[in-house]
């Protein structure tokens, strides 16, 4: 683990799935799969994921899990190939 760096985590873990569903709920679509997930410890945890939506689109999304347990979607980037 690198302090302040991004570390890969299990994209199928319940916490990651919950973060992905939160991110997708902010847009329009249904989650098909979390392809990749990484975390970064900050004042809370940043969770960066590559998600595939049910319609085939792929996005890189970042969710900030705050120390108080709330979440904020901080970045959404459409990816090619979807």
C-alpha positions as CSV (number, residue, x, y, z in Angstrom):
1,X,0.0,0.0,0.0
2,X,1.3,3.4,-1.0
3,X,0.3,6.3,1.4
4,X,-1.8,8.7,-0.5
5,X,-1.6,6.5,-3.6
6,X,-4.3,4.5,-5.4
7,X,-4.6,0.8,-4.4
8,X,-6.6,-1.8,-6.3
9,X,-9.5,-3.4,-4.4
10,X,-12.0,-6.2,-5.1
11,X,-14.5,-4.7,-7.5
12,X,-17.1,-7.2,-6.3
13,X,-17.0,-6.2,-2.7
14,X,-20.3,-5.0,-1.2
15,X,-18.9,-1.5,-0.3
16,X,-17.6,-1.0,-3.8
17,X,-20.9,-2.1,-5.3
18,X,-22.7,0.4,-3.0
19,X,-20.4,3.2,-4.2
20,X,-21.0,2.3,-7.8
21,X,-24.8,2.3,-7.4
22,X,-24.5,5.7,-5.7
23,X,-22.5,7.0,-8.6
24,X,-24.9,5.6,-11.2
25,X,-28.0,7.0,-9.4
26,X,-26.6,10.5,-9.9
27,X,-26.8,9.9,-13.7
28,X,-29.1,7.9,-15.9
29,X,-28.4,4.3,-16.3
30,X,-28.3,0.9,-14.7
31,X,-25.1,-0.7,-13.4
32,X,-24.1,-3.9,-15.2
33,X,-20.6,-4.4,-13.7
34,X,-17.7,-2.8,-11.9
35,X,-14.7,-3.6,-14.0
36,X,-12.0,-2.1,-11.8
37,X,-11.9,-0.4,-8.4
38,X,-9.2,1.5,-6.6
39,X,-9.2,3.4,-3.3
40,X,-7.2,6.3,-2.0
41,X,-7.1,7.3,1.7
42,X,-7.7,11.1,2.1
43,X,-10.0,12.8,4.6
44,X,-12.2,9.8,4.1
45,X,-11.7,7.5,1.1
46,X,-11.8,8.2,-2.6
47,X,-13.1,5.3,-4.6
48,X,-12.3,5.4,-8.3
49,X,-14.1,2.8,-10.5
50,X,-14.5,1.8,-14.1
51,X,-18.2,0.8,-14.5
52,X,-20.1,-0.7,-17.4
53,X,-23.7,0.3,-17.7
54,X,-26.5,-2.0,-18.9
55,X,-26.6,-0.1,-22.2
56,X,-22.9,-0.9,-22.8
57,X,-21.5,2.6,-21.9
58,X,-18.4,2.6,-19.8
59,X,-17.5,5.4,-17.4
60,X,-14.7,6.2,-14.9
61,X,-16.4,7.5,-11.8
62,X,-15.0,8.7,-8.5
63,X,-16.9,8.7,-5.2
64,X,-15.7,10.4,-2.0
65,X,-16.7,8.5,1.1
66,X,-16.6,11.1,3.8
67,X,-15.6,10.4,7.4
68,X,-19.2,10.9,8.5
69,X,-20.3,8.1,6.2
70,X,-21.9,10.2,3.5
71,X,-20.9,10.0,-0.2
72,X,-20.2,12.6,-2.9
73,X,-19.8,11.9,-6.6
74,X,-16.7,13.9,-7.5
75,X,-15.9,12.9,-11.1
76,X,-17.5,11.2,-14.1
77,X,-15.7,10.6,-17.3
78,X,-17.1,8.7,-20.3
79,X,-14.7,6.1,-21.7
80,X,-14.4,4.8,-25.3
81,X,-15.6,1.4,-26.2
82,X,-19.0,1.7,-24.8
